[in-house]
Amino acid sequence: SQQGEEDPQALSIQEGENATMNCSYKTSINNLQWYRQNSGRGLVHLILIRSNEREKHSGRLRVTLDTSKKSSSLLITASRAADTASYFCAAPTGGGNKLTFGTGTQLKVEL
Amino acid sequence: GAGVSQSPSNKVTEKGKDVELRCDPISGHTALYWYRQSLGQGLEFLIYFQGNSAPDKSGLPSDRFSAERTGGSVSTLTIQRTQQEDSAVYLCASSLAPGGLANEQYFGPGTRLTVT
């Protein structure tokens, strides 16, 4: 079963605009991660936020985590066409930190 | 350094045939994971290896699926008597250590399996 549900499922914006994606999860976590996937192939790790953190930045990315609401958001500022991809949230579940992924948000950034 | 590699990149097979998918993790990574992504779906965990410990097979969908990891490095995922519903992209990932909070996983490019 999916750990995370992402919202929206698809998002289309103009280059230069900001993109916000949300993720809700079900169980307690010790960290939450965001990944990007281009063209349905390999995933690239973007950022990890620990359960005791509320906000984290990496370049044009800003991630927030609200453990009381079991939700996280990913903000991409000043989007570029190259940001077009699918974005997934994921959290380690069970022993060994195997990741359970959300359903993903397809982001399209148009010129 | 080299990332996670997978082979083949694409595999087309007939229903009922067996297939083997290979994953070469990043050197020194002790944890190795297999995931599956069906068309339009999220990623589904299949199996996880950590060192010499018994693998976590809890995600394998049926007994037609098996995997091994030889020498703590290369892993092979085998699907026997393939079915059309096995068609998906199979992704391998490795991480430096499974425990603690540093669980960044590095993914390979995946193998796209098509069962006709």
Interface residues (C-beta under 8 A of the other chain):
Chain A: Q2 N30 N31 Q33 Y35 G40 R41 G42 L43 V44 H45 L48 R50 F88 A90 P92 G94 G95 G96 N97 K98 L99 T100 F101 G102 T103 G104
Chain B: V4 A31 Y33 Y35 Q37 G42 L43 E44 F45 Y48 Q50 D56 S58 G59 V89 L91 A93 S95 P98 G99 L101 A102 N103 E104 Q105 Y106 F107 G108 P109 G110
